[in-house]
Amino acid sequence: MIPILITIAAVYLGALVTFSLITRQKNKDSVSYFLAGSKLGSVLGIFTLAATLFSTFTMIGMPDFFRTHGVGSWLFLAFSDAAMVFAIISVGYYLRKKAKRENFKGLSGLMVQCYKNKSAGYITFVGAFIFLVPYVAIQIRGIAIFLKATFPEALPIWGWATIIIVIMLIYSEVGGLKAIIYSDMLQGLILLLIICIIAYNCVAEFGNLANLFAKVEQVNEKLLSVPGPKGLFTPQFLIASFVAIVMIPFTQPQVVTRIIIMKNHRSLFRMAIGLGVFALIIIFATLCIGMYGAVKYPDLSTADFISQALIADQSNLVAAFAILGLVAAAISTSDSQIFALGGELRSLLTGEDRKMLKITRIAIVFFAIVVFIFSLLTSDELVMLARTSFAGTALMAPMIFTAIFSERKLKMYIPICTAIAMLLFIGSMLEVVPNTILGLRMDLLLIIVLTLISLLLNYFGHQKKSVNPIG
Amino acid sequence: MKIKKKTLWLLCCISASIIVILGFTVLAIPANTFEPQLFGLPYALWVSILLSVLLVVLTILGTLVHPGNRQTEEE
């Protein structure tokens, strides 16, 4: 397997270098560097968004989640993703209109424009930073742990993490968002093909899906229903997760940017459809791998199970592509998020473009270092940490939705409430604040309260503008 | 024509909302039950797959009647 892996890894790295060099010449200002010229077609849109959304969390986390918690994982992620693509066509259209009107440079910058106050932008930026850094860190950690389990003698976890971050930084710093988008296309394709082949092999081992599920029933029939063997999938958990996931396209800057830079509304719509199909295929594949693991490796650790199912049980060629696919998945999500943080910072800076671009590029390196440190400290629960990240950024949804839809002069009440909600959420994770109040989970309670406050303030707390801003 | 499209879009939104609500009721995910199965798939799984596919189909239909689907030329 090693010679095959070295060969395809060399081809892959060559492709990344080519993308960076091709796009390097065109990145002369912030708009081309951070927004890739804002003319993204639907096919590139599907793959860049898919590669950004479906990452180590999907390839490693979801098979393990299915193996541990059972079929309720489908409702947790796939159902939420299907609703998310409907939300993209519903709300994305208005988001794009607003962004175009306000000369979009980043989500934080958009909030400054809408709320006419820099603090709204800082709250958005800090919120994105706090909740995206752990998410990026778990991508890096997930893949580093997996590589360590697969090649125990080669490098320590921090060594793998360093290599991934250095590769990611070089090509995204040089090529900007365009290089990231092209590499996302490549990574998305590898991810889709490999995970489907592995899922097919897992099912083929049992003959067909019905046999696989019959075996799962013998091993642990609680995996076949909710709330699952560990009782995780309660209605509250599922609803709170659903809200957090559906809000991703409007609250996570790397996704918001991709929605806005689509060539036109029609490209956006096609991209949403493609993304929905992509999501269902990928998650179905992780379901098959997870159920296979539930039967064959119920007691292994996450890293050992993934190493067995994705590498040891596959042919050399598939195993080599799986390793590359996993590394590519981690890189594609992490680079998008770190780069998006850079874009957010740029949208808050004012001054000569070249100088600001330089500052932002240095900041991207700083973000990468923070992610690296966090990746060495964070826990191994990929899916739960990712969910926390989604729930954290989802708290910004009422503030962002008000900015998109309100026709009134907006005051700072909603951004301030959002900041308080984020602090309370962090407090609940650190167990300084209770996790549940009146029987409601803190994340669900906060999003409900913020939504109500936003609706009330929109009708009673803000003056009407003289001109309709949405048009 | 415009009014008809608006109505159809509204219908898509209402249908999507109903599907989402259905997804979290005991109808879709009854606790600790995996019967009746379909092609060997447990109940909660095949129902939630069906609902997910319906949501994607609604997205496809939604793009055809969405108020913004004729605005490409303006951009």
Chai-1 contact restraints between the chains, C-beta under 6 A:
chainA,res_idxA,chainB,res_idxB,connection_type,confidence,min_distance_angstrom,max_distance_angstrom,comment,restraint_id
A,V71,B,P42,contact,1.0,0.0,6.0,A-B,restraint_1
A,V71,B,A44,contact,1.0,0.0,6.0,A-B,restraint_2
A,V71,B,L45,contact,1.0,0.0,6.0,A-B,restraint_3
A,W74,B,L45,contact,1.0,0.0,6.0,A-B,restraint_4
A,W74,B,S48,contact,1.0,0.0,6.0,A-B,restraint_5
A,L75,B,S48,contact,1.0,0.0,6.0,A-B,restraint_6
A,A78,B,S52,contact,1.0,0.0,6.0,A-B,restraint_7
A,F79,B,G23,contact,1.0,0.0,6.0,A-B,restraint_8
A,F79,B,S48,contact,1.0,0.0,6.0,A-B,restraint_9
A,F79,B,S52,contact,1.0,0.0,6.0,A-B,restraint_10
A,A82,B,S52,contact,1.0,0.0,6.0,A-B,restraint_11
A,A82,B,L55,contact,1.0,0.0,6.0,A-B,restraint_12
A,A82,B,V56,contact,1.0,0.0,6.0,A-B,restraint_13
A,A83,B,V20,contact,1.0,0.0,6.0,A-B,restraint_14
A,A83,B,L55,contact,1.0,0.0,6.0,A-B,restraint_15
A,V85,B,T59,contact,1.0,0.0,6.0,A-B,restraint_16
A,F86,B,A16,contact,1.0,0.0,6.0,A-B,restraint_17
A,F86,B,L55,contact,1.0,0.0,6.0,A-B,restraint_18
A,F86,B,T59,contact,1.0,0.0,6.0,A-B,restraint_19
A,I89,B,T59,contact,1.0,0.0,6.0,A-B,restraint_20
A,I89,B,G62,contact,1.0,0.0,6.0,A-B,restraint_21
A,I89,B,T63,contact,1.0,0.0,6.0,A-B,restraint_22
A,I89,B,H66,contact,1.0,0.0,6.0,A-B,restraint_23
A,Y93,B,G68,contact,1.0,0.0,6.0,A-B,restraint_24
A,L209,B,G40,contact,1.0,0.0,6.0,A-B,restraint_25
A,A210,B,G40,contact,1.0,0.0,6.0,A-B,restraint_26
A,F213,B,G40,contact,1.0,0.0,6.0,A-B,restraint_27
A,L224,B,F34,contact,1.0,0.0,6.0,A-B,restraint_28
A,L224,B,P42,contact,1.0,0.0,6.0,A-B,restraint_29
A,S225,B,N32,contact,1.0,0.0,6.0,A-B,restraint_30
A,S225,B,T33,contact,1.0,0.0,6.0,A-B,restraint_31
A,S225,B,F34,contact,1.0,0.0,6.0,A-B,restraint_32
A,S225,B,A44,contact,1.0,0.0,6.0,A-B,restraint_33
A,V226,B,I29,contact,1.0,0.0,6.0,A-B,restraint_34
A,V226,B,A44,contact,1.0,0.0,6.0,A-B,restraint_35
A,P235,B,F24,contact,1.0,0.0,6.0,A-B,restraint_36
A,I239,B,F24,contact,1.0,0.0,6.0,A-B,restraint_37
A,N264,B,T72,contact,1.0,0.0,6.0,A-B,restraint_38
A,N264,B,E75,contact,1.0,0.0,6.0,A-B,restraint_39
A,H265,B,G68,contact,1.0,0.0,6.0,A-B,restraint_40
A,H265,B,Q71,contact,1.0,0.0,6.0,A-B,restraint_41
A,R266,B,T72,contact,1.0,0.0,6.0,A-B,restraint_42
A,F269,B,T63,contact,1.0,0.0,6.0,A-B,restraint_43
A,A272,B,T59,contact,1.0,0.0,6.0,A-B,restraint_44
A,I273,B,T59,contact,1.0,0.0,6.0,A-B,restraint_45
A,I273,B,I60,contact,1.0,0.0,6.0,A-B,restraint_46
A,G276,B,V56,contact,1.0,0.0,6.0,A-B,restraint_47
A,G276,B,T59,contact,1.0,0.0,6.0,A-B,restraint_48
